[in-house]
Amino acid sequence: MNTPSDLALPPLTLHEICEEDALDVLEFESSNSTFFEKWVPARGPEHFEEESLKQVIRDLMADPDRFYLMRSEAGELVGRINLRKLGSEPLDTAELGYRVGEKHLGKGYAKAAVVAVADLVRAQGDLTELEAFAADNNPASSNVLRACGFRWDKDGTKTVHLNGNPLTLHRFTLTL
């Protein structure tokens, strides 16, 4: 099994989302909305209009959670990754979530971003564990998490409803 240091990862930059990213985020979300809706609830209309999206971004920036954009070496927006539940119990754990644009799948961007965020969190020293959930209809997400050192928590499975259908989510954890 690979460890994160063994992975061949593409060059990637991460930065916290800011209002100046609105047009790129609008294009990213618009061009990938149908693809993303296979695994996550549809974004509201505020994500598809520039001025309202700027307000969404301002709200995200004021939130204690962290929201990052993934950019390729050429500067193209290829995905998003976030840390949620910061400041919530348990205080030493955050929930990691990510999405990569459809045309960028299979290029290693998700792995590169997960490794980068885990390294960032380790360096900050505030958290001892990351958790992430992968849908059973998205084995690629489970594979990314495993490749980055996450372990499947067999007791952490839960069911949610997406578009009126049950969807099983598997919990994965990474000890930092």
Buried (B, 14 or more C-beta within 10 A) or exposed (E): EEEBEEBEBEEBBBEEBEBEBBEBBBEBBEEBEEBBEEBBEEBEEEBEEEEBBBEBBBEBEEEEBBBBBBBBEEEEBBBBBBBBBBEEEEEEBBBBBBBBBEEBBEBBBBBBBBBBBBEEBBEEEEBBEBBBBBBEEBEEBBEBBBBBBBEBEEEEEEEEEBEEEEBEBBBBBBEB
